[in-house]
């Protein structure tokens, strides 16, 4: 009987999360991830560990990683590198994380609820959005991080279509005069 092997793919070690299942001699479940400098340590469910360079390829089961996990891993890496490498930052850091155009109003509402922000509509273009400002140092005019998301505007009848319908109604009320 032929053994069916699971579909795998390679990712950089920097993107490993505890949601991944890695392939060593057999499929292994990751219990914890530790990052130290340029080393990523995957602590396995049996207590053993495997060290990888952050740029090293790791074989994982396909379909394990979604965009949320990739974003989280990259944000962790950047945050760790800012501290580890003592990268310079201004005291008046103004930064933004834009989550893009979400699929639905429900998705936008979930983010607004999570962030503790409201949903507003841009009067210029009718686009619903949410924006939450995190005061990193607690000062109103100090360093901050904005987290924002939006969704497509609700479909609205165009002004021209509305006017045409109104004219048709008026004509019908007057006996159907056409010009």
Secondary structure, 3 states (H helix, E strand, C coil): CCCCCCCEEEEEHHHCCCCCEEECCCEEEEEEEEEECCEEEEEECCCCEEEEECCCEEEEECCCCCHHHHHHHHHHHHHHHHHHCCCCCCCCCEEEEEEEEECCHHHHHHHHHHHCCCEEECCCCCCEEEEEEEECCCCCCCCEEEEEEEECCCCCCCHHHHHHHHHHHHHHHCCCCCC
